[in-house]
Amino acid sequence: MDIYQELIMDHARKPRNLGRINGAKKIKATNPFCGDEAEIFLKIENDKIADIKYEIQGCILSRAALSILSEHIKGKSMQTIVRIKEGDVFKLIGGQPSPSRQKCVLFGFEALKELIS
């Protein structure tokens, strides 16, 4: 997979859903392999993701993956979100990256799963 494909670069340059939500559920995530860090904020209403925001310091791939994932889950039910698997996240970004870059894609997803469990 060419990790710098158009979708990845678009989300890395123009990330969606950046910011904070006061009073929201939140979690901090760290990718120990490369030092990426994120804080994810969720506003849940009527068992749906009413809003998601995040702040991130990380590589192009981790920033883009969290942006793409945030767009994908916004408005979805918690029941739908708990069924999302790692392979689904790879499909969202356009393919499975090399083993050394998979954690960049998944660290935000893993934090999100922890936050909603």
Phi, psi and omega in degrees: 000133174277104187292349180257027178298170187303314180300313180299312182295322179299312181289329178290321180283322183232071183296141177265146173069027174290146175133194182232159173233113179295136178076008181274164168294142181213160178209146174258140181232144177225139173261102185293343182285329182225356176091005176300143178223144178213154170234126185247135182240130180236134171248116183249126177225135178052041177062027177227156175283101179285326178202150174220136175221162178202158170236139186213143169236112182185185181287170180304315184292318180291321178295314181294316182298318180291323176297312180297315180298318181298320177296320184294321187270343182301126180088351182275155179285156177297325179299321178290318184293321181294343179272354179290133181245168179306316180300326177294322179293318178298320177297320180301323183272356175106007178146171182271123179286174177300156181307324181289344181252356182297322180296328177299320180287322191265346187296323177291320177298316180296321177293318178300315178299319178295320182296323183269354180280000000 
